[in-house]
Amino acid sequence: MPQLNPAPWFAILIFSWLIFLTFLPPKVLAHTFPNELTTQSTESPNTQAWNWPWS
């Protein structure tokens, strides 16, 4: 039974992982976000108390 001989299957496994690790990461890392991230300001917003007319 050829499934019990690990030599060709192990080589196929190693070569396939080498192909995946050499071609896929640059393609995945080349993607960019469509919107640039903006940092939030550290200033707190100016909040005022509400004037409730019924209280």
N, CA, C and O atoms as CSV, one atom per row, in Angstrom:
chain,resi,resn,atom,element,x,y,z
A,1,MET,N,N,0.849,-1.188,0.000
A,1,MET,CA,C,0.000,0.000,0.000
A,1,MET,C,C,0.886,1.239,0.000
A,1,MET,O,O,1.750,1.367,0.867
A,2,PRO,N,N,0.699,2.143,-0.934
A,2,PRO,CA,C,1.576,3.315,-1.005
A,2,PRO,C,C,1.335,4.324,0.114
A,2,PRO,O,O,2.197,5.166,0.365
A,3,GLN,N,N,0.190,4.266,0.793
A,3,GLN,CA,C,-0.075,5.225,1.867
A,3,GLN,C,C,0.839,5.004,3.065
A,3,GLN,O,O,1.044,5.920,3.862
A,4,LEU,N,N,1.388,3.806,3.201
A,4,LEU,CA,C,2.240,3.516,4.345
A,4,LEU,C,C,3.682,3.952,4.124
A,4,LEU,O,O,4.465,3.983,5.073
A,5,ASN,N,N,4.041,4.284,2.914
A,5,ASN,CA,C,5.390,4.749,2.630
A,5,ASN,C,C,5.423,6.265,2.805
A,5,ASN,O,O,4.850,6.981,1.983
A,6,PRO,N,N,6.074,6.777,3.849
A,6,PRO,CA,C,6.005,8.216,4.128
A,6,PRO,C,C,6.903,9.071,3.242
A,6,PRO,O,O,6.772,10.295,3.250
A,7,ALA,N,N,7.796,8.476,2.489
A,7,ALA,CA,C,8.775,9.273,1.747
A,7,ALA,C,C,8.132,10.229,0.737
A,7,ALA,O,O,8.431,11.421,0.801
A,8,PRO,N,N,7.272,9.794,-0.191
A,8,PRO,CA,C,6.743,10.778,-1.146
A,8,PRO,C,C,5.747,11.745,-0.510
A,8,PRO,O,O,5.684,12.909,-0.905
A,9,TRP,N,N,4.975,11.284,0.461
A,9,TRP,CA,C,3.966,12.156,1.064
A,9,TRP,C,C,4.611,13.206,1.943
A,9,TRP,O,O,4.130,14.337,2.008
A,10,PHE,N,N,5.675,12.858,2.609
A,10,PHE,CA,C,6.370,13.838,3.441
A,10,PHE,C,C,7.025,14.912,2.578
A,10,PHE,O,O,7.006,16.091,2.930
A,11,ALA,N,N,7.605,14.504,1.446
A,11,ALA,CA,C,8.214,15.478,0.538
A,11,ALA,C,C,7.155,16.403,-0.053
A,11,ALA,O,O,7.387,17.604,-0.188
A,12,ILE,N,N,6.004,15.856,-0.402
A,12,ILE,CA,C,4.912,16.684,-0.924
A,12,ILE,C,C,4.439,17.663,0.143
A,12,ILE,O,O,4.163,18.824,-0.160
A,13,LEU,N,N,4.345,17.211,1.367
A,13,LEU,CA,C,3.939,18.090,2.467
A,13,LEU,C,C,4.935,19.227,2.656
A,13,LEU,O,O,4.533,20.384,2.774
A,14,ILE,N,N,6.212,18.917,2.686
A,14,ILE,CA,C,7.233,19.937,2.887
A,14,ILE,C,C,7.257,20.931,1.732
A,14,ILE,O,O,7.334,22.138,1.960
A,15,PHE,N,N,7.193,20.443,0.498
A,15,PHE,CA,C,7.222,21.346,-0.655
A,15,PHE,C,C,5.970,22.224,-0.725
A,15,PHE,O,O,6.053,23.396,-1.090
A,16,SER,N,N,4.836,21.668,-0.381
A,16,SER,CA,C,3.618,22.481,-0.414
A,16,SER,C,C,3.670,23.578,0.646
A,16,SER,O,O,3.237,24.701,0.386
A,17,TRP,N,N,4.196,23.271,1.847
A,17,TRP,CA,C,4.313,24.303,2.866
A,17,TRP,C,C,5.352,25.348,2.481
A,17,TRP,O,O,5.175,26.528,2.785
A,18,LEU,N,N,6.421,24.944,1.826
A,18,LEU,CA,C,7.405,25.923,1.362
A,18,LEU,C,C,6.795,26.867,0.332
A,18,LEU,O,O,7.069,28.067,0.343
A,19,ILE,N,N,5.972,26.324,-0.556
A,19,ILE,CA,C,5.302,27.172,-1.547
A,19,ILE,C,C,4.334,28.127,-0.853
A,19,ILE,O,O,4.288,29.315,-1.173
A,20,PHE,N,N,3.561,27.603,0.098
A,20,PHE,CA,C,2.620,28.464,0.815
A,20,PHE,C,C,3.344,29.568,1.576
A,20,PHE,O,O,2.899,30.716,1.578
A,21,LEU,N,N,4.449,29.230,2.218
A,21,LEU,CA,C,5.144,30.216,3.045
A,21,LEU,C,C,5.971,31.203,2.236
A,21,LEU,O,O,6.368,32.239,2.769
A,22,THR,N,N,6.241,30.921,0.983
A,22,THR,CA,C,6.997,31.878,0.179
A,22,THR,C,C,6.095,32.775,-0.653
A,22,THR,O,O,6.468,33.916,-0.924
A,23,PHE,N,N,4.920,32.307,-1.070
A,23,PHE,CA,C,4.069,33.110,-1.951
A,23,PHE,C,C,2.914,33.799,-1.237
A,23,PHE,O,O,2.544,34.914,-1.607
A,24,LEU,N,N,2.343,33.171,-0.236
A,24,LEU,CA,C,1.150,33.739,0.364
A,24,LEU,C,C,1.402,34.926,1.305
A,24,LEU,O,O,0.658,35.903,1.211
A,25,PRO,N,N,2.392,34.913,2.200
A,25,PRO,CA,C,2.538,36.061,3.099
A,25,PRO,C,C,2.751,37.402,2.395
A,25,PRO,O,O,2.142,38.384,2.819
A,26,PRO,N,N,3.566,37.510,1.357
A,26,PRO,CA,C,3.657,38.819,0.695
A,26,PRO,C,C,2.339,39.258,0.061
A,26,PRO,O,O,2.028,40.449,0.052
A,27,LYS,N,N,1.566,38.318,-0.467
A,27,LYS,CA,C,0.288,38.676,-1.064
A,27,LYS,C,C,-0.692,39.155,0.003
A,27,LYS,O,O,-1.443,40.103,-0.223
A,28,VAL,N,N,-0.688,38.505,1.156
A,28,VAL,CA,C,-1.598,38.901,2.228
A,28,VAL,C,C,-1.170,40.240,2.822
A,28,VAL,O,O,-2.016,41.089,3.102
A,29,LEU,N,N,0.126,40.437,3.016
A,29,LEU,CA,C,0.606,41.683,3.609
A,29,LEU,C,C,0.532,42.862,2.653
A,29,LEU,O,O,0.665,44.005,3.089
A,30,ALA,N,N,0.326,42.624,1.371
A,30,ALA,CA,C,0.224,43.713,0.404
A,30,ALA,C,C,-1.130,44.411,0.461
A,30,ALA,O,O,-1.275,45.506,-0.082
A,31,HIS,N,N,-2.116,43.810,1.098
A,31,HIS,CA,C,-3.432,44.434,1.193
A,31,HIS,C,C,-3.365,45.631,2.133
A,31,HIS,O,O,-2.674,45.598,3.151
A,32,THR,N,N,-4.086,46.679,1.781
A,32,THR,CA,C,-4.127,47.887,2.606
A,32,THR,C,C,-5.570,48.173,2.995
A,32,THR,O,O,-6.510,47.698,2.358
A,33,PHE,N,N,-5.721,48.941,4.033
A,33,PHE,CA,C,-7.044,49.347,4.460
A,33,PHE,C,C,-7.522,50.504,3.584
A,33,PHE,O,O,-6.727,51.382,3.252
A,34,PRO,N,N,-8.796,50.526,3.204
A,34,PRO,CA,C,-9.264,51.621,2.355
A,34,PRO,C,C,-9.308,52.957,3.082
A,34,PRO,O,O,-9.185,54.007,2.451
A,35,ASN,N,N,-9.480,52.934,4.384
A,35,ASN,CA,C,-9.559,54.179,5.156
A,35,ASN,C,C,-8.358,54.263,6.089
A,35,ASN,O,O,-7.982,53.279,6.726
A,36,GLU,N,N,-7.768,55.433,6.161
A,36,GLU,CA,C,-6.656,55.632,7.084
A,36,GLU,C,C,-7.189,55.753,8.510
A,36,GLU,O,O,-8.239,56.354,8.739
A,37,LEU,N,N,-6.476,55.191,9.445
A,37,LEU,CA,C,-6.874,55.279,10.839
A,37,LEU,C,C,-6.496,56.643,11.392
A,37,LEU,O,O,-5.409,57.152,11.117
A,38,THR,N,N,-7.386,57.229,12.164
A,38,THR,CA,C,-7.105,58.519,12.789
A,38,THR,C,C,-7.036,58.326,14.294
A,38,THR,O,O,-7.772,57.519,14.862
A,39,THR,N,N,-6.162,59.060,14.922
A,39,THR,CA,C,-6.037,58.964,16.373
A,39,THR,C,C,-7.053,59.882,17.032
A,39,THR,O,O,-7.363,60.956,16.515
A,40,GLN,N,N,-7.558,59.461,18.152
A,40,GLN,CA,C,-8.520,60.283,18.878
A,40,GLN,C,C,-7.772,61.317,19.695
A,40,GLN,O,O,-6.671,61.065,20.185
A,41,SER,N,N,-8.383,62.483,19.836
A,41,SER,CA,C,-7.742,63.537,20.616
A,41,SER,C,C,-7.854,63.208,22.100
A,41,SER,O,O,-8.779,62.519,22.531
A,42,THR,N,N,-6.907,63.708,22.864
A,42,THR,CA,C,-6.904,63.441,24.300
A,42,THR,C,C,-7.726,64.462,25.069
A,42,THR,O,O,-7.936,64.311,26.272
A,43,GLU,N,N,-8.196,65.503,24.386
A,43,GLU,CA,C,-9.011,66.506,25.062
A,43,GLU,C,C,-10.407,65.959,25.312
A,43,GLU,O,O,-10.986,65.281,24.464
A,44,SER,N,N,-10.935,66.264,26.487
A,44,SER,CA,C,-12.287,65.817,26.790
A,44,SER,C,C,-13.287,66.782,26.141
A,44,SER,O,O,-13.014,67.979,26.053
A,45,PRO,N,N,-14.414,66.290,25.697
A,45,PRO,CA,C,-15.389,67.188,25.068
A,45,PRO,C,C,-15.993,68.148,26.090
A,45,PRO,O,O,-16.110,67.833,27.274
A,46,ASN,N,N,-16.368,69.311,25.605
A,46,ASN,CA,C,-16.949,70.321,26.474
A,46,ASN,C,C,-18.415,69.988,26.695
A,46,ASN,O,O,-19.244,70.178,25.806
A,47,THR,N,N,-18.728,69.496,27.874
A,47,THR,CA,C,-20.107,69.124,28.193
A,47,THR,C,C,-20.682,70.121,29.179
A,47,THR,O,O,-19.988,70.610,30.071
A,48,GLN,N,N,-21.950,70.411,29.006
A,48,GLN,CA,C,-22.635,71.326,29.911
A,48,GLN,C,C,-23.890,70.653,30.438
A,48,GLN,O,O,-24.434,69.751,29.802
A,49,ALA,N,N,-24.343,71.093,31.598
A,49,ALA,CA,C,-25.541,70.533,32.192
A,49,ALA,C,C,-26.749,70.953,31.371
A,49,ALA,O,O,-26.792,72.060,30.833
A,50,TRP,N,N,-27.718,70.074,31.280
A,50,TRP,CA,C,-28.938,70.394,30.540
A,50,TRP,C,C,-29.860,71.220,31.419
A,50,TRP,O,O,-29.920,71.036,32.634
A,51,ASN,N,N,-30.556,72.110,30.795
A,51,ASN,CA,C,-31.545,72.906,31.504
A,51,ASN,C,C,-32.910,72.281,31.246
A,51,ASN,O,O,-33.511,72.497,30.193
A,52,TRP,N,N,-33.405,71.492,32.230
A,52,TRP,CA,C,-34.673,70.822,32.072
A,52,TRP,C,C,-35.790,71.790,32.467
A,52,TRP,O,O,-35.830,72.238,33.613
A,53,PRO,N,N,-36.678,72.116,31.564
A,53,PRO,CA,C,-37.708,73.110,31.892
A,53,PRO,C,C,-38.767,72.600,32.871
A,53,PRO,O,O,-39.442,73.411,33.506
A,54,TRP,N,N,-38.929,71.306,33.010
A,54,TRP,CA,C,-39.989,70.786,33.881
A,54,TRP,C,C,-39.526,70.419,35.277
A,54,TRP,O,O,-40.325,69.947,36.086
A,55,SER,N,N,-38.247,70.625,35.578
A,55,SER,CA,C,-37.792,70.247,36.912
A,55,SER,C,C,-37.594,71.451,37.793
A,55,SER,O,O,-37.211,71.310,38.954
